[in-house]
Amino acid sequence: MTNPLPPFWRPDIHADRRPALLARGRIRAALRRWFEARDFVEVEAAILQVSPGNETHLHGFATTLIDDAGARHPYYLHTSPEFAAKKLLAAGEPRIFDFARVFRNRERTALHHPEFTMLEWYRTGEGYETLMQDAAALLAEAARAAGVNTLRWRGSEADPFAQPERLTLQDAFRRHAGIDLLRTVTADNDVDRGGLAADAAEAGIRVTDDDSWSDIFSRILSERIEPHLGRGRATILCEYPISEAALARPKPGDPRVSERFELYACGVELANAFGELTDPAEQRRRFEADMDEKARIYGERYPVDEDFLSALAAMPPASGIALGFDRLVMLCTGARRIEDVLWTPVAEPGRGAA
């Protein structure tokens, strides 16, 4: 960063941050009570994993485990507790939640931090529509705990007590970009890169020769769709194309789209949810495709957690959701950036090391 933030430990800086940090504790306690009242069990996923996750654009922190014989083994800090949580579902836990510390490399902005808290919860035998109800309820619980009636970020506001808008990707692309998204997606999950590129260019969106269909999709989403979401009330953006939902099962009745939704408030993505895929062969295929794409773009790939795929075969039907807890606290407290709601932000490069 060219203009590093002042040290969080300066008494004047801490005094400014302290009200939001205390609100963070109240919000966490309120959400924990909400889960416990509904017979969820709080779990603690191990941070060290053999794979940090296999999504193309997620970057893990690598480390080395040295066993008692002195042998060295590559490990990673997890980017999500998802793999471990699903193993617990396979073990027989029906409802679980985890306030997990997670780690993502190459991410530091007003909304991103290398280490942050992900609130994940899972329900076996229940559809992802139930998670939509959960997410709406937790927005209200968090606002009540913080003592606010409005979520705020960068001039945008949302009512945490209003019923969220439900919007499909197809409708969102038509409404905000004038693009028929599913025209470029086939029933066998192939995509028409040229068709989407032409539609994007016609809509005035920059497209380069080496952009994939996914790259173009993401650019349209970030430039034309996301700024409109969660204004006035939260938005549930659902039915993502299968190629953009690596861990979700297909939606019954339309194999082009998945049981995936994201929750937005004030233009900020807060949560990502799936009707969970439980087919290990299909999951392996998707992981390998994503790692091929990661190798193409970044020149690296991560191992597949074979133990996770084995557990997936034994996992019952389930739905799961990951919510950025720090972002929720930001919106409840009106904080300008994620560091304002973290007790001890990660030191910036060059600070604190001799």
JOSUL-V387626 format. One record per backbone hydrogen bond with DSSP energy under -0.5 kcal/mol. NH is the residue of the N-H (numbers start at 1). CO is the residue of the C=O. Records with the same first field share a line. If there is no record, write none. Layout:
BEGIN
NH->CO  CO
END
This chain:
BEGIN
10->7
14->10
15->11
16->12
17->13
18->14
19->15
20->17
21->17
22->18
23->19
24->20
25->21
26->22
27->23
28->24
29->25
30->26
31->27
32->28
33->29
34->30
35->31
36->32
37->33
38->34  35
39->36
40->35
41->95
43->97
49->76
58->55
61->77
62->60
63->75
65->73
66->64
67->65  71
70->67
73->65
75->63
76->49
77->61
78->47
79->52
85->81
86->82
87->83
88->84
89->85
90->86
91->87
92->88  89
93->88
96->122
97->41
98->120
100->98  118
102->100  116
103->78
104->114
105->59
107->104
109->112
116->102
118->100  116
119->117  323
120->98  118
121->321
122->96
123->319
124->94
125->317
126->123
130->127
131->127
132->128
133->129
134->130
135->131
136->132
137->133
138->134
139->135
140->136
141->137
142->138
143->139
144->140
145->141
146->142
147->143  144
148->143
151->158
152->331
153->156
156->153
158->151
159->232
160->158
162->159
165->234
167->165  236
169->238
172->168
173->169
174->170
175->171
176->172
177->173
178->173  174
179->173
181->179
183->180
184->181
185->182
186->190
189->186
192->184
193->191
196->192
197->193
198->194
199->195
200->196
201->197
202->198
203->199
204->201
205->200
211->208
216->212
217->213
218->214
219->215
220->216
221->217
222->218
223->219
224->220
225->220  221
226->221
228->225
229->226
231->228
232->157  230
234->159
235->264
236->165
237->235  262
238->167  236
239->260
240->260
242->256
244->241
245->242
248->245
249->275
251->254  257
254->251
257->254
258->240
259->249
260->258
261->273
262->237
263->271
264->235
265->268
266->230
267->229
268->265
270->263
271->263
272->322
273->261
274->320
275->259
276->274  318
277->247
280->278
283->279
284->280
285->281
286->282
287->283
288->284
289->285
290->286
291->287
292->288
293->289
294->290
295->291
296->292
297->293
298->294
299->294  295
300->294
306->304
309->305
310->306
311->307
312->308
313->309
314->310  311
315->311  312
319->123
320->274
321->121
322->272
323->119
324->270
325->117  323
326->117
328->324
329->325
330->326
331->327
332->328
333->329
334->330
335->330
338->110
340->337
341->338
342->339
345->342
351->348
352->350
END
